[in-house]
Amino acid sequence: MTSTTNNEKLTCLRSTLNDLSSFQLPDHCKRKHDDEAITAADSNAPGSFPNPRLLKRYKSARDTYIHRRTLQLFVEMMDTYNPSTNEFTLPTVSDEERARLLASKQEAIEAIKSTVGKVESMQCEIMEKYEGFERKREELADIVDKMERDPNLLSDSANPSNSANSDNGSNEEKEVIDEHEIQQQQTSLDQLSERKEMLQHKLRLIRGQIAHVESEVSDMQLAVNEVRAKSGRKTIDWQFESTSDGTDRSSGAEMSGVNTVELFNVKEGIDAELAEMREKITELQNSTLFYEGMRELMEELGGVKILETRHDTTDGGKGGYSITFMLLHHHILEVQLVPSHDKKNLRIQNAKLLTSTKLPVPTVSEEETTTFINTIHSINNSSFAKFATRKPCEGISIHLNDLLSTSQSLESSHGIRFLLSETLSRIRTVQARIIEYSTLKSKYCYQVYDISNDEQEVVCALNEGISIAMRLNIDAPLVKGSVTITELCGVGGWSEEVLQEMKECLGEKRCRGPVEVMECLVEEIGRRRGEEGWKEPLTPVLMRGGGD
């Protein structure tokens, strides 16, 4: 009966010891030394986080938030574009708001550092207590092993009188020794019981501290997932995969994707996103400078309206911009911009007019009513002009090749400024030249040569027997002195001396266009008619056949 009781007690002690031996700290609580070995340089820096892994997670969440917030602000800025005023409402931050944000950021950083420091301190205390618990557990295992090897120690301590009853012939010295050993075993058992209670109390404290730390870690994990969700990224699955024996399968290897708690792969992905975000920020800064230059350009130029601005990535993956302008309410100009060689600015790649590049010369409404007989018997130059210029006129082309080659050597804003101003000037020049030809057509007999070129030659004739050839430069008829008289011819008695005098007189007047030249020529002929002694040459009369 006594042996059975002793065996039950030993079994109970062994079971309790096995329960104590089965307790182990989670593996993720033992990775502190590995983290410190990886990031020893960062952990020794002044003002750094006590836990380098937590610092990496915080930096990842912070950089992702900055990336998404920057893109959101840029999209909001593009929505504020006002086509009617050609302006962008750029976000502004006052000095007080900036100071408040900096103070709030500093407070948040200090709060995070304080919380992480507390967690690290508690974790260190837990590790120290756990090491003491392991030492006590080893001592308890040694005591139980000794009691299992010598069962008499436990039986004698439980029933000291059994030794005297079982052997009455023993001497007095043996009884004294047995009583001393029993007393020692009883003392050891009492000490073991007290130590067991103390270890159980420490175990309860350690488990409570572990639960508190796990709760704080869980809160931090939720905070990290909230930041990732707000930034548009997938959340991290913090659950461990466990084997059938209760061990952690992920403690010895990293899991791929978002199901891993080893954040090195996550850090690499976030670093790549951070580099991409920095490139986007640089691109947005360049775009801001470009739009600032465009806004200043719109303030200086008149008759220009931006119809569309779009990002173009079809140019070999380089990316660029296409801007469509409306000039003078009728003409559509498309300008394509691509990054420069240093990737810091934009330059003009191509420019073209989407509307017709030829402007037709309007016809005179009275041409169809003019007959040949009326023209022959009229002394008015306009009636003769209606008959002589009945064939339709060709359109005048607007060329941009020379402007494009010049603007490509300039920066984006300066190149667009030059291209728009010169294109507007040429359109206005062509429109004025069309009006000039329409007026010339209604008054005089004329012919235009080199109609498709910027510099054209115009030949006009008067009923007075004078023909004049004029060369129009690229600015005619808007700039004074844009007409060069190349030749002045007269028939029917006009002398070379008189023609040369009239040519020099017309050259001194520096006329703007052919209409002004013809009006000055008619005025000069009329003035000479009024001079005494000057007679207008008459067309010679041919002799009739069989004349006297």
MINUGU-499585 format. One record per residue (C-alpha): residue number from 1; z, x, y. Coordinates in steps of 0.2 Angstrom, whole numbers, plus 5000, padded with zeros to 4 digits. Each point is the difference from the previous one (the first is absolute). Example, Ala and Ser with C-alpha at 12.3 -4.5 7.8 and 13.67 -1.06 7.14 Angstrom:
BEGIN
[1 [5039 5062 4978]]
[2 [4997 5006 5017]]
This chain:
BEGIN
[1 [5000 5000 5000]]
[2 [5004 5014 5012]]
[3 [4984 5009 4996]]
[4 [4990 4985 5004]]
[5 [5009 4998 5016]]
[6 [4997 5018 5005]]
[7 [4981 4998 4995]]
[8 [4999 4985 5011]]
[9 [5008 5009 5015]]
[10 [4988 5015 4997]]
[11 [4985 4988 4999]]
[12 [5006 4992 5016]]
[13 [5001 5017 5009]]
[14 [4983 5005 4993]]
[15 [4993 4984 5007]]
[16 [5007 5002 5017]]
[17 [4994 5018 5000]]
[18 [4983 4995 4995]]
[19 [5000 4987 5014]]
[20 [5005 5014 5012]]
[21 [4986 5011 4993]]
[22 [4986 4987 5002]]
[23 [5003 4999 5018]]
[24 [4987 5010 5010]]
[25 [4994 5000 5018]]
[26 [4983 4994 5003]]
[27 [4987 5014 5001]]
[28 [4994 4996 5018]]
[29 [5018 5004 5005]]
[30 [4998 5018 4992]]
[31 [4984 5005 5009]]
[32 [5009 5006 5016]]
[33 [4998 5019 4995]]
[34 [4981 4998 4996]]
[35 [4997 4992 5017]]
[36 [5010 5014 5009]]
[37 [4990 5013 4991]]
[38 [4983 4992 5005]]
[39 [5005 4997 5018]]
[40 [5013 5014 5004]]
[41 [4992 5005 5016]]
[42 [4999 4983 5007]]
[43 [5018 4996 4995]]
[44 [5007 5015 5009]]
[45 [4991 4996 5016]]
[46 [5012 4994 5014]]
[47 [5001 4981 5002]]
[48 [4991 4996 4984]]
[49 [5004 4987 4987]]
[50 [5013 5005 4987]]
[51 [4988 4992 4986]]
[52 [4983 5008 5002]]
[53 [4992 4987 4988]]
[54 [5007 4986 5011]]
[55 [4993 5009 5015]]
[56 [4982 5000 4992]]
[57 [5001 4981 4997]]
[58 [5006 4997 5018]]
[59 [4985 5011 5007]]
[60 [4988 4991 4989]]
[61 [5006 4983 5006]]
[62 [5000 5006 5018]]
[63 [4982 5007 5000]]
[64 [4993 4985 4991]]
[65 [5008 4988 5013]]
[66 [4993 5011 5014]]
[67 [4982 5000 4992]]
[68 [5000 4981 4998]]
[69 [5007 4997 5017]]
[70 [4987 5011 5009]]
[71 [4986 4991 4991]]
[72 [5007 4983 5005]]
[73 [5002 5005 5018]]
[74 [4982 5006 5001]]
[75 [4993 4984 4993]]
[76 [5011 4990 5012]]
[77 [4992 5011 5014]]
[78 [4982 4996 4995]]
[79 [5004 4982 5000]]
[80 [5005 5001 5019]]
[81 [4982 5005 5005]]
[82 [4994 4989 5013]]
[83 [4980 4999 5000]]
[84 [5000 4992 5018]]
[85 [5009 5013 5008]]
[86 [4996 5015 4989]]
[87 [5018 5005 4998]]
[88 [5013 5004 4987]]
[89 [5018 4996 5001]]
[90 [5008 5016 4994]]
[91 [5018 4999 4995]]
[92 [5013 5008 5011]]
[93 [5017 5006 4997]]
[94 [5012 5002 5015]]
[95 [5012 5015 5001]]
[96 [5015 4989 4997]]
[97 [4992 4992 4985]]
[98 [4996 5017 4993]]
[99 [5018 5006 5003]]
[100 [5007 4985 4991]]
[101 [4989 5003 4985]]
[102 [5004 5018 4999]]
[103 [5019 4996 5001]]
[104 [4998 4986 4987]]
[105 [4991 5012 4988]]
[106 [5013 5013 5002]]
[107 [5014 4988 4996]]
[108 [4990 4994 4985]]
[109 [4998 5018 4994]]
[110 [5019 5004 5003]]
[111 [5005 4984 4990]]
[112 [4988 5005 4986]]
[113 [5007 5018 4999]]
[114 [5018 4993 5001]]
[115 [4997 4988 4985]]
[116 [4991 5013 4990]]
[117 [5014 5013 5003]]
[118 [5013 4987 4994]]
[119 [4990 4997 4984]]
[120 [4998 5018 4997]]
[121 [5019 5003 5002]]
[122 [5004 4986 4988]]
[123 [4988 5007 4988]]
[124 [5008 5017 5000]]
[125 [5017 4992 4998]]
[126 [4994 4991 4985]]
[127 [4992 5015 4992]]
[128 [5017 5010 5002]]
[129 [5010 4986 4992]]
[130 [4987 4998 4986]]
[131 [5002 5019 4996]]
[132 [5019 4998 4999]]
[133 [4997 4985 4989]]
[134 [4989 5010 4988]]
[135 [5014 5014 4999]]
[136 [5013 4987 4996]]
[137 [4989 4992 4987]]
[138 [4997 5016 4991]]
[139 [5019 5003 5000]]
[140 [5003 4983 4992]]
[141 [4986 5003 4987]]
[142 [5009 5016 4995]]
[143 [5017 4991 4998]]
[144 [4992 4986 4990]]
[145 [4991 5013 4989]]
[146 [5017 5009 4996]]
[147 [5008 4983 4996]]
[148 [4986 4996 4988]]
[149 [5002 5017 4991]]
[150 [5019 4998 4998]]
[151 [5004 4981 4997]]
[152 [5018 5005 4997]]
[153 [5002 5003 5019]]
[154 [4997 4982 5004]]
[155 [5010 4993 4985]]
[156 [5015 5011 5003]]
[157 [5000 4995 5019]]
[158 [4999 4981 4995]]
[159 [5014 5001 4986]]
[160 [5012 5015 5002]]
[161 [5011 4994 4985]]
[162 [4987 5000 4987]]
[163 [5001 5019 4997]]
[164 [5019 4999 4996]]
[165 [4998 4985 4988]]
[166 [4985 5007 4991]]
[167 [5009 5017 4997]]
[168 [5019 4999 4998]]
[169 [5001 5018 4993]]
[170 [4993 5008 5016]]
[171 [5011 5012 5009]]
[172 [5007 4997 5018]]
[173 [4988 5013 5008]]
[174 [4985 4990 4994]]
[175 [5007 4984 5008]]
[176 [5003 5008 5016]]
[177 [4982 5007 5000]]
[178 [4993 4983 4996]]
[179 [5009 4992 5014]]
[180 [4995 5013 5012]]
[181 [4981 4998 4995]]
[182 [5002 4981 5002]]
[183 [5007 5001 5017]]
[184 [4986 5012 5005]]
[185 [4987 4987 4993]]
[186 [5008 4986 5009]]
[187 [5000 5009 5016]]
[188 [4982 5005 4998]]
[189 [4996 4982 4996]]
[190 [5009 4993 5015]]
[191 [4990 5013 5011]]
[192 [4984 4995 4992]]
[193 [5004 4982 5003]]
[194 [5004 5004 5019]]
[195 [4984 5010 5001]]
[196 [4990 4986 4992]]
[197 [5006 4988 5013]]
[198 [4997 5012 5014]]
[199 [4982 5003 4994]]
[200 [4997 4982 4998]]
[201 [5006 4997 5018]]
[202 [4988 5014 5006]]
[203 [4986 4993 4990]]
[204 [5002 4983 5008]]
[205 [5000 5009 5017]]
[206 [4985 5009 4996]]
[207 [4991 4985 4994]]
[208 [5004 4991 5016]]
[209 [4994 5014 5011]]
[210 [4984 5001 4990]]
[211 [4997 4981 5002]]
[212 [5003 5002 5019]]
[213 [4988 5015 5001]]
[214 [4987 4990 4989]]
[215 [5002 4985 5012]]
[216 [4996 5011 5015]]
[217 [4986 5008 4992]]
[218 [4993 4983 4995]]
[219 [5001 4995 5019]]
[220 [4991 5016 5005]]
[221 [4986 4996 4987]]
[222 [4998 4982 5007]]
[223 [4999 5007 5017]]
[224 [4986 5013 4994]]
[225 [4990 4986 4992]]
[226 [5002 4989 5016]]
[227 [4992 5014 5010]]
[228 [4986 5002 4987]]
[229 [4997 4982 5000]]
[230 [4999 4998 5019]]
[231 [4988 5015 5000]]
[232 [4988 4992 4987]]
[233 [5004 5011 4986]]
[234 [5006 4996 4982]]
[235 [5019 5000 4997]]
[236 [5008 5012 4988]]
[237 [5007 4994 4983]]
[238 [5017 5008 5000]]
[239 [5004 4994 4982]]
[240 [5002 5013 4986]]
[241 [4991 4998 4983]]
[242 [5014 5003 4987]]
[243 [4998 5004 4981]]
[244 [5009 4991 4986]]
[245 [5014 5013 5000]]
[246 [5004 4996 5018]]
[247 [4994 5017 5007]]
[248 [4989 5000 5016]]
[249 [4982 5003 4995]]
[250 [4994 5005 5018]]
[251 [5014 5014 5002]]
[252 [4989 5014 4992]]
[253 [4983 4995 5007]]
[254 [4992 4992 5015]]
[255 [4992 4983 4999]]
[256 [4983 4997 5008]]
[257 [4996 4987 5014]]
[258 [5013 4989 5009]]
[259 [5010 4999 4984]]
[260 [5008 5017 5002]]
[261 [5016 5004 5008]]
[262 [4995 5018 5002]]
[263 [4993 5000 5018]]
[264 [4990 5016 4999]]
[265 [4984 4991 4997]]
[266 [5004 4987 5013]]
[267 [5003 5014 5012]]
[268 [4983 5007 4997]]
[269 [4992 4984 5003]]
[270 [5010 4997 5016]]
[271 [4995 5017 5006]]
[272 [4982 4996 4997]]
[273 [5002 4984 5010]]
[274 [5009 5009 5013]]
[275 [4985 5012 5002]]
[276 [4988 4986 5001]]
[277 [5011 4991 5013]]
[278 [5000 5015 5011]]
[279 [4981 5001 4999]]
[280 [4999 4982 5005]]
[281 [5012 5003 5014]]
[282 [4989 5014 5006]]
[283 [4985 4989 4999]]
[284 [5009 4986 5009]]
[285 [5005 5012 5014]]
[286 [4982 5005 5002]]
[287 [4994 4982 5000]]
[288 [5013 4997 5014]]
[289 [4993 5014 5010]]
[290 [4983 4993 4997]]
[291 [5004 4983 5005]]
[292 [5009 5006 5016]]
[293 [4984 5009 5005]]
[294 [4990 4984 4996]]
[295 [5011 4990 5010]]
[296 [4998 5011 5015]]
[297 [4981 5000 4997]]
[298 [5000 4981 5001]]
[299 [5009 5000 5016]]
[300 [4987 5012 5008]]
[301 [4984 4992 4993]]
[302 [4993 4983 5004]]
[303 [4989 4989 4989]]
[304 [5008 5006 4984]]
[305 [5009 4990 4987]]
[306 [5007 5005 4982]]
[307 [4994 4988 4988]]
[308 [5006 5008 4984]]
[309 [5010 5015 4994]]
[310 [5001 5004 4981]]
[311 [5005 5014 4989]]
[312 [4986 5007 4990]]
[313 [5003 5010 4984]]
[314 [4982 5000 4993]]
[315 [4996 5017 5007]]
[316 [5003 5010 4984]]
[317 [5019 4995 5000]]
[318 [5003 5009 5017]]
[319 [5003 4984 5009]]
[320 [4996 4996 5018]]
[321 [4998 4986 5013]]
[322 [4986 4988 5005]]
[323 [5001 4993 5018]]
[324 [4988 4986 5006]]
[325 [4998 4998 5018]]
[326 [4991 4986 5010]]
[327 [4991 5007 5016]]
[328 [4995 4989 5015]]
[329 [5003 4984 4990]]
[330 [4985 5003 4989]]
[331 [4998 5017 4992]]
[332 [5010 5004 4984]]
[333 [5004 5019 4998]]
[334 [5008 5006 4984]]
[335 [5009 5017 5000]]
[336 [5006 5009 4984]]
[337 [5014 5013 5001]]
[338 [5005 5012 4986]]
[339 [5014 5013 5000]]
[340 [4997 5017 5007]]
[341 [5000 5016 4991]]
[342 [5018 5004 5004]]
[343 [5005 4982 4994]]
[344 [5010 4997 5017]]
[345 [4987 4991 5010]]
[346 [4985 4988 4998]]
[347 [4982 5004 5005]]
[348 [4985 4989 5002]]
[349 [4988 5000 4985]]
[350 [4987 4987 5004]]
[351 [4996 4987 5013]]
[352 [4987 4986 5000]]
[353 [4996 4984 5009]]
[354 [5001 4986 4988]]
[355 [4990 4988 5012]]
[356 [4981 5003 5004]]
[357 [4997 5017 5008]]
[358 [4985 4994 5009]]
[359 [5001 4989 5015]]
[360 [4984 4990 5003]]
[361 [4992 4999 5018]]
[362 [5000 4981 5005]]
[363 [4983 4992 5004]]
[364 [4994 4992 5016]]
[365 [4999 4981 4999]]
[366 [4985 4998 5012]]
[367 [4989 5012 4989]]
[368 [4992 4986 4990]]
[369 [4994 4991 5016]]
[370 [4992 5014 5008]]
[371 [4981 5000 4998]]
[372 [4987 5015 5001]]
[373 [4991 4992 5015]]
[374 [5016 4997 5010]]
[375 [5005 5018 4997]]
[376 [4983 5007 5005]]
[377 [4999 4991 5016]]
[378 [5019 5003 5005]]
[379 [5005 5014 5012]]
[380 [5018 4999 4993]]
[381 [5006 5014 4988]]
[382 [5011 4987 4991]]
[383 [4986 4989 4994]]
[384 [4990 5015 4994]]
[385 [5015 5006 4991]]
[386 [5002 4984 4990]]
[387 [4983 5002 4993]]
[388 [5000 5018 4997]]
[389 [5017 5001 4990]]
[390 [4998 4985 4989]]
[391 [5003 5009 4984]]
[392 [5018 4999 4994]]
[393 [5012 5015 5004]]
[394 [5009 5010 4986]]
[395 [5019 5001 4999]]
[396 [5009 5015 5008]]
[397 [5011 5010 4987]]
[398 [5017 5006 5002]]
[399 [5003 5017 4992]]
[400 [5017 5007 4995]]
[401 [4996 5015 4990]]
[402 [5003 5013 5014]]
[403 [5016 4991 5005]]
[404 [5006 5000 4982]]
[405 [4997 5019 4998]]
[406 [5010 5004 5016]]
[407 [5015 4988 4996]]
[408 [5002 5008 4983]]
[409 [5006 5016 5008]]
[410 [5014 4991 5009]]
[411 [5016 4993 4995]]
[412 [5001 4982 4995]]
[413 [5006 4992 5016]]
[414 [4989 5011 5011]]
[415 [4985 4998 4989]]
[416 [5002 4981 5000]]
[417 [5002 5000 5019]]
[418 [4984 5010 5002]]
[419 [4990 4990 4987]]
[420 [5005 4983 5008]]
[421 [4998 5005 5018]]
[422 [4982 5008 4997]]
[423 [4995 4985 4988]]
[424 [5005 4988 5014]]
[425 [4991 5010 5013]]
[426 [4984 5000 4989]]
[427 [5001 4981 4996]]
[428 [5002 4996 5019]]
[429 [4986 5012 5004]]
[430 [4988 4991 4987]]
[431 [5005 4983 5006]]
[432 [4997 5005 5018]]
[433 [4983 5008 4995]]
[434 [4995 4984 4992]]
[435 [5004 4990 5016]]
[436 [4990 5014 5009]]
[437 [4985 4997 4989]]
[438 [5001 4981 5001]]
[439 [5000 5001 5019]]
[440 [4986 5013 4999]]
[441 [4990 4989 4989]]
[442 [5001 4986 5012]]
[443 [4993 5009 5015]]
[444 [4989 5014 4994]]
[445 [4988 5006 4987]]
[446 [5009 5013 4989]]
[447 [5000 5009 4984]]
[448 [5015 5008 4991]]
[449 [4998 5015 4989]]
[450 [5012 5008 4988]]
[451 [5010 4984 4999]]
[452 [5010 5006 4985]]
[453 [5007 5015 5009]]
[454 [5014 5002 5012]]
[455 [4988 5007 5014]]
[456 [4985 4988 5002]]
[457 [4984 5002 5011]]
[458 [4994 4985 5010]]
[459 [4983 4998 5008]]
[460 [4997 4987 5014]]
[461 [4985 4995 5009]]
[462 [4998 4991 5017]]
[463 [4985 4989 5007]]
[464 [4999 5013 5014]]
[465 [4992 5012 4987]]
[466 [5015 5011 4997]]
[467 [5007 5004 4983]]
[468 [5017 5009 4998]]
[469 [5008 5008 4984]]
[470 [5019 5002 5000]]
[471 [5012 5008 4987]]
[472 [5017 4991 4998]]
[473 [5014 5011 4994]]
[474 [5015 4994 4989]]
[475 [5010 4993 5015]]
[476 [4986 4990 5008]]
[477 [5002 4988 5009]]
[478 [5019 5001 5002]]
[479 [5001 5017 5008]]
[480 [4991 5005 5016]]
[481 [4986 5012 4999]]
[482 [4997 4996 4981]]
[483 [4981 4997 5003]]
[484 [4988 5015 5001]]
[485 [4982 4996 5007]]
[486 [4989 5011 4989]]
[487 [4983 4994 5007]]
[488 [4993 4989 5014]]
[489 [4981 4996 4999]]
[490 [4989 4990 5012]]
[491 [4982 4994 4998]]
[492 [4988 4993 5013]]
[493 [5002 5012 5014]]
[494 [5018 5006 4999]]
[495 [5002 5018 5005]]
[496 [5010 5012 4991]]
[497 [5009 5005 5016]]
[498 [5006 4982 5003]]
[499 [5005 4998 4982]]
[500 [5010 5016 5000]]
[501 [5009 4994 5016]]
[502 [5005 4984 4992]]
[503 [5005 5008 4984]]
[504 [5012 5012 5010]]
[505 [5007 4985 5009]]
[506 [5004 4991 4984]]
[507 [5008 5015 4993]]
[508 [5012 5002 5015]]
[509 [5006 4982 4998]]
[510 [5008 5004 4983]]
[511 [4996 4983 4992]]
[512 [5010 4993 4986]]
[513 [4987 4991 4990]]
[514 [4981 4996 5000]]
[515 [5002 4984 5009]]
[516 [5008 5009 5015]]
[517 [4986 5013 4999]]
[518 [4987 4987 5001]]
[519 [5008 4990 5014]]
[520 [5001 5017 5010]]
[521 [4982 5003 4996]]
[522 [4995 4983 5006]]
[523 [5011 5002 5016]]
[524 [4992 5017 5004]]
[525 [4982 4993 4998]]
[526 [5005 4985 5012]]
[527 [5008 5013 5012]]
[528 [4984 5010 5000]]
[529 [4989 4984 5003]]
[530 [5010 4997 5016]]
[531 [4996 5018 5007]]
[532 [4987 5001 5013]]
[533 [4984 5008 4994]]
[534 [5004 4999 4982]]
[535 [4988 4990 4989]]
[536 [5004 4994 4982]]
[537 [4986 5007 4989]]
[538 [4989 4987 4993]]
[539 [4993 4999 4983]]
[540 [4981 5006 5001]]
[541 [4987 4987 4998]]
[542 [4988 5004 4986]]
[543 [4981 4999 5004]]
[544 [4991 4985 4992]]
[545 [4985 5003 4990]]
[546 [4984 5002 5010]]
[547 [5011 5001 5016]]
[548 [4992 5004 5017]]
